[in-house]
């Protein structure tokens, strides 16, 4: 029997643990994320300077492309999709040993940026390996972003 892997990270003095979503839930959430970020990735990828061999973390980004990409992303995100994403990932997360779902109104009340740092960590746990497999082009930019994000993760991957 396979043991469920726990991914841990300390953020702002809080110990977060994230488990993988069941496969079909992970797929549903991924489709929602791609629908929201898809249009903005092209704008961001088009604004990257440097060749394909330059690590994404070392490339410069055209400010106009960054602005267009962020604008596109903000227009694509709606409250319901964002709440659904937070609630779905909260179901498979703990903070300081307590379920994030129960702690959501308390733990993030004073520091909304903490919620986004946890959300980024939870998304890396779910999808970093998936995006790292994507080919070049705009999807390759997603893959490079995922590889850059997961380069700090020392735990072996397990799934999407």
C-alpha positions as CSV (number, residue, x, y, z in Angstrom):
1,X,0.0,0.0,0.0
2,X,1.3,3.5,-0.9
3,X,1.8,5.9,1.9
4,X,0.5,9.4,1.4
5,X,3.4,11.9,1.3
6,X,3.3,15.0,3.4
7,X,4.9,18.2,2.0
8,X,6.0,20.7,4.6
9,X,7.1,24.3,4.6
10,X,7.5,26.9,7.2
11,X,6.1,30.3,6.2
12,X,6.2,33.3,8.5
13,X,6.7,31.1,11.6
14,X,3.8,28.7,10.7
15,X,4.3,25.1,9.8
16,X,2.2,24.3,6.7
17,X,1.6,20.7,5.6
18,X,0.0,19.9,2.2
19,X,-1.1,16.6,0.8
20,X,-1.8,15.7,-2.8
21,X,-5.4,16.1,-4.0
22,X,-7.1,13.0,-5.3
23,X,-6.4,12.7,-9.1
24,X,-9.7,13.8,-10.4
25,X,-10.0,16.8,-8.0
26,X,-6.4,17.7,-9.0
27,X,-7.4,17.6,-12.7
28,X,-10.5,19.7,-12.2
29,X,-8.6,22.4,-10.3
30,X,-5.8,22.3,-12.9
31,X,-8.3,22.9,-15.7
32,X,-9.7,25.9,-13.7
33,X,-6.2,27.3,-13.2
34,X,-5.3,26.9,-16.9
35,X,-8.5,28.6,-18.0
36,X,-7.6,31.6,-15.8
37,X,-3.9,31.8,-16.4
38,X,-3.7,30.6,-20.0
39,X,-4.2,33.9,-21.7
40,X,-1.7,35.8,-19.4
41,X,1.1,33.2,-19.9
42,X,1.4,34.2,-23.6
43,X,1.8,37.9,-22.7
44,X,4.4,37.1,-20.0
45,X,6.3,34.5,-22.1
46,X,6.4,37.0,-25.0
47,X,8.1,39.6,-22.8
48,X,10.9,37.4,-21.6
49,X,14.3,38.5,-22.8
50,X,17.2,36.1,-23.3
51,X,17.5,32.7,-25.1
52,X,15.8,29.4,-24.2
53,X,18.9,28.3,-22.3
54,X,18.9,31.2,-19.9
55,X,17.1,30.2,-16.7
56,X,13.8,31.9,-16.2
57,X,15.0,33.3,-12.9
58,X,17.8,35.1,-14.6
59,X,15.8,36.6,-17.5
60,X,14.6,40.2,-17.7
61,X,10.9,40.8,-18.3
62,X,9.7,43.6,-20.5
63,X,7.6,45.9,-18.1
64,X,4.9,46.3,-20.7
65,X,4.5,42.5,-21.1
66,X,4.5,42.1,-17.3
67,X,1.7,44.7,-17.1
68,X,-0.3,43.1,-19.9
69,X,0.2,39.6,-18.3
70,X,-0.9,40.7,-14.9
71,X,-3.9,42.6,-16.3
72,X,-5.0,39.6,-18.3
73,X,-4.6,37.3,-15.2
74,X,-6.6,39.7,-13.0
75,X,-9.4,39.9,-15.6
76,X,-9.5,36.1,-15.9
77,X,-9.7,35.5,-12.2
78,X,-13.2,35.7,-10.6
79,X,-14.1,35.5,-7.0
80,X,-15.8,32.2,-7.2
81,X,-12.9,30.5,-9.0
82,X,-10.5,31.9,-6.5
83,X,-12.6,30.8,-3.5
84,X,-13.0,27.4,-5.0
85,X,-9.2,27.1,-5.4
86,X,-8.5,28.2,-1.9
87,X,-11.2,26.0,-0.4
88,X,-10.1,22.9,-2.4
89,X,-6.4,23.3,-1.3
90,X,-7.5,24.1,2.3
91,X,-9.1,20.6,2.4
92,X,-5.6,19.0,2.0
93,X,-3.6,21.4,4.1
94,X,-2.8,22.0,7.8
95,X,-1.2,24.9,9.6
96,X,0.5,24.3,12.9
97,X,-1.2,20.9,13.1
98,X,-4.8,22.2,12.5
99,X,-6.8,22.0,9.3
100,X,-6.4,25.1,7.2
101,X,-10.1,24.9,6.3
102,X,-11.0,25.6,10.0
103,X,-8.2,28.1,10.5
104,X,-8.8,30.1,7.3
105,X,-10.8,33.0,8.9
106,X,-8.2,33.2,11.7
107,X,-4.8,32.5,10.4
108,X,-4.9,34.8,7.3
109,X,-7.0,37.7,8.8
110,X,-3.9,39.7,9.9
111,X,-1.8,38.9,6.8
112,X,-3.5,38.2,3.5
113,X,-0.1,37.8,1.9
114,X,0.5,34.7,4.1
115,X,-2.6,33.2,2.4
116,X,-1.0,33.7,-1.0
117,X,2.4,32.3,0.1
118,X,0.6,29.2,1.4
119,X,-1.5,29.0,-1.8
120,X,1.7,29.2,-3.9
121,X,3.2,26.4,-1.8
122,X,0.1,24.3,-2.1
123,X,0.0,24.8,-5.9
124,X,3.7,23.8,-6.2
125,X,2.9,20.6,-4.3
126,X,0.1,19.7,-6.6
127,X,1.4,20.8,-10.0
128,X,5.2,21.6,-10.2
129,X,6.1,18.2,-11.7
130,X,3.2,18.5,-14.3
131,X,4.3,21.9,-15.5
132,X,8.0,20.8,-15.6
133,X,7.0,18.2,-18.3
134,X,5.5,20.7,-20.7
135,X,7.2,21.3,-24.1
136,X,8.6,24.6,-25.3
137,X,6.6,27.7,-26.3
138,X,4.1,29.4,-24.0
139,X,3.5,26.1,-22.2
140,X,7.3,25.8,-21.9
141,X,7.3,29.1,-20.0
142,X,4.9,27.6,-17.5
143,X,7.2,24.6,-17.2
144,X,10.2,26.9,-16.6
145,X,8.3,28.8,-14.0
146,X,7.3,25.6,-12.3
147,X,10.9,24.3,-12.4
148,X,12.1,27.6,-11.0
149,X,9.5,27.4,-8.2
150,X,10.2,23.8,-7.4
151,X,14.0,24.1,-7.4
152,X,13.8,25.0,-3.7
153,X,11.7,21.9,-3.0
154,X,14.0,19.2,-1.7
155,X,11.3,16.5,-1.4
156,X,10.9,13.9,-4.2
157,X,7.8,14.4,-6.4
158,X,4.9,12.0,-6.3
159,X,2.3,12.4,-9.0
160,X,1.1,15.4,-11.0
